[in-house]
Amino acid sequence: MSIFTPTNQIRLTNVAVVRMKRAGKRFEIACYKNKVVGWRSGVEKDLDEVLQTHSVFVNVSKGQVAKKEDLISAFGTDDQTEIYFD
């Protein structure tokens, strides 16, 4: 009997879910709780320090990544870096 350990799972710890509603759809990104406050107040300048992963989700807790078509219809682009600053 072998034990299978998934290698492609990313565990999100200390997560703050930042939600945005656009074009009738809800999008979420996973951030560090303590860094979000710093980003909003202007203390934190590096976006890589704030984000846990560089993906835009439909549901962070279930790991459902937003579809490319939904990103284009809501934001006009599928470049996730531009979406973060929108």
C-alpha positions as CSV (number, residue, x, y, z in Angstrom):
1,M,0.0,0.0,0.0
2,S,1.5,3.4,-1.0
3,I,0.6,6.8,0.3
4,F,-0.1,9.4,-2.3
5,T,0.9,13.0,-1.5
6,P,-0.3,15.6,-4.0
7,T,2.6,17.7,-5.2
8,N,0.6,20.3,-7.0
9,Q,-1.5,21.5,-4.1
10,I,-0.7,25.0,-2.8
11,R,-1.7,25.6,0.8
12,L,-2.9,29.1,1.5
13,T,-2.1,30.1,5.1
14,N,-2.8,33.4,6.8
15,V,-5.0,34.3,3.8
16,A,-7.0,37.5,3.3
17,V,-9.5,37.2,0.4
18,V,-9.8,40.5,-1.5
19,R,-13.0,40.5,-3.5
20,M,-14.0,42.7,-6.5
21,K,-17.3,42.7,-8.3
22,R,-17.1,43.6,-12.0
23,A,-19.5,43.1,-14.9
24,G,-21.9,41.1,-12.7
25,K,-19.2,38.6,-11.6
26,R,-17.2,38.3,-8.4
27,F,-13.4,37.9,-8.5
28,E,-11.1,37.2,-5.6
29,I,-7.4,37.3,-5.0
30,A,-5.4,35.7,-2.1
31,C,-3.3,38.1,-0.1
32,Y,-1.4,38.1,3.2
33,K,-3.6,39.7,5.9
34,N,-1.0,41.9,7.4
35,K,0.3,43.1,4.0
36,V,-3.1,44.2,2.7
37,V,-3.4,47.0,5.2
38,G,0.1,48.2,4.4
39,W,-0.7,48.1,0.7
40,R,-3.9,50.2,1.1
41,S,-2.1,52.7,3.3
42,G,0.8,53.1,0.9
43,V,3.5,51.6,3.2
44,E,3.9,48.4,1.2
45,K,5.1,49.1,-2.4
46,D,5.9,45.6,-3.7
47,L,2.9,43.7,-4.9
48,D,4.7,40.4,-4.8
49,E,5.0,40.8,-1.0
50,V,1.2,41.2,-0.7
51,L,-0.1,38.5,-3.0
52,Q,0.1,34.8,-2.0
53,T,-0.4,33.6,-5.6
54,H,-0.5,35.5,-8.9
55,S,-3.9,34.1,-9.9
56,V,-7.4,35.7,-10.0
57,F,-10.0,33.3,-8.6
58,V,-13.7,32.9,-8.7
59,N,-13.5,31.2,-5.3
60,V,-10.2,31.1,-3.4
61,S,-11.2,28.6,-0.8
62,K,-12.2,26.0,-3.4
63,G,-9.3,26.9,-5.7
64,Q,-11.5,27.8,-8.7
65,V,-9.4,30.0,-11.0
66,A,-11.3,32.6,-13.1
67,K,-11.8,31.8,-16.7
68,K,-9.9,33.7,-19.3
69,E,-13.2,34.7,-21.1
70,D,-14.6,36.1,-17.8
71,L,-11.4,38.2,-17.2
72,I,-11.5,39.6,-20.7
73,S,-15.2,40.5,-20.5
74,A,-14.9,42.1,-17.1
75,F,-11.5,43.9,-17.3
76,G,-10.8,44.0,-21.1
77,T,-7.6,42.0,-20.6
78,D,-6.4,38.6,-19.4
79,D,-3.1,40.1,-18.1
80,Q,-3.5,39.6,-14.3
81,T,-0.9,42.2,-13.5
82,E,-3.0,44.9,-15.0
83,I,-6.1,43.6,-13.2
84,Y,-4.4,44.0,-9.8
85,F,-3.9,47.7,-10.4
86,D,-7.3,48.3,-11.9
